[in-house]
């Protein structure tokens, strides 16, 4: 599954990490 996570803070990073571990195609979008 392709997933976009908006925000790379503590919560966003945790969600992205878990989804990637489940073999999902994860993209993270964050402002600098």
C-alpha angles and dihedrals in degrees: 000000000000113000133182118203115198110211129026098216125120095292097040092049092050092050092047092049093051094046092048090051087056090059096257123146100244128191122185123206120195138156120240 
